[in-house]
Amino acid sequence: MVYIIAEPCIDVKDNACVEECPVDCIYEGGRMLYIQPDECIDCAACEPVCPVDAISYEDDTPEEWQEFIAINREFFGDEVTGLGEPGGAAQVGPLEVDHPKVANWD
């Protein structure tokens, strides 16, 4: 299991979590941040620094944000960014793309 970023991050992107992540697995999309699930080491460093409480452990994700488990995974797949396991957000830099559900979120 891994940590995920959910709806409260949309249009906020505070980046405090990015600064705390020891493995650089939090990537910046156009409207929100995403955790690369295969790079996340479950250290929990990101969770307490999120000012909008958007980060949760996958098993503890509130019911209303369950769809963000798949959104975080799918963001890195071929249908969205095609990044796969890029090996660090700093190498990739900010992206102007989001998961389709996030891009159309009201």
C-alpha angles and dihedrals in degrees: 000000000000143000120271136197117228144189100301088069094060109116091357107079094168092175095210086119091053091056092051098046108106094198100043094237099141112097128194119233126182096273106012147009124262132202115224100228097208093051096044112102096195093244094142093219091129099050103070095045096055105110093204099042092240095141123082140158108264094244091048098048110132115249094249090059100042092112089065090070088069093036092059091049096042093050089074095045129100094262094060115022105342089220096131106175102345096176102240140004094234090064092051100041126197116334126209092214131088136186106279092247091053093044089056097038115131 
